[in-house]
Amino acid sequence: EVAVWPPGSDLNTFDWRISIAEVRDEGPFSVFENIDRTLTILEGRMALAFTDRTVELDAHSAPLSFPGDVPCFGTPLGGPVTDLNVMTRRGRWVAQVNRIVGEMKLPDARHVVVVAITETAVQVEAESLALRVRDALLIENPADSLVVDAPALLIALT
């Protein structure tokens, strides 16, 4: 688990949850009623089979959003896969996940989470931080700009 809101909540009580997992074997994804998911591949390749389509994702693919209560079967392609999974409780929160690098205005969101894909320096307003691989930074009520000097993921939660 990378981050959860509210702090200390579990799988039954979270409003939003961000986790990183390694997937070695094919199998069905857990079904979560009234949850929306966004999956981003950090390493490797994976096929996701839904009842109406199959999608292949890799570390360069855009994040994929889908309902957590829809059956999905995941198959790693060519070896293990590391993914970042964002889950939001439908009707309470919405997540938007983007791959970022450089300077940008922070989105209008209640929470923003930056997850480092590689080691990176992050500057938020006047504060500078060094993030290691897969470190995360939670920014509550963001108001200004962000500078990230290496690839990262920006998760806007509204």
Order of alpha helices (4+ residues) and beta strands (2+ residues): beta-beta-beta-beta-beta-beta-beta-beta-beta-beta-beta-beta-beta-beta-beta
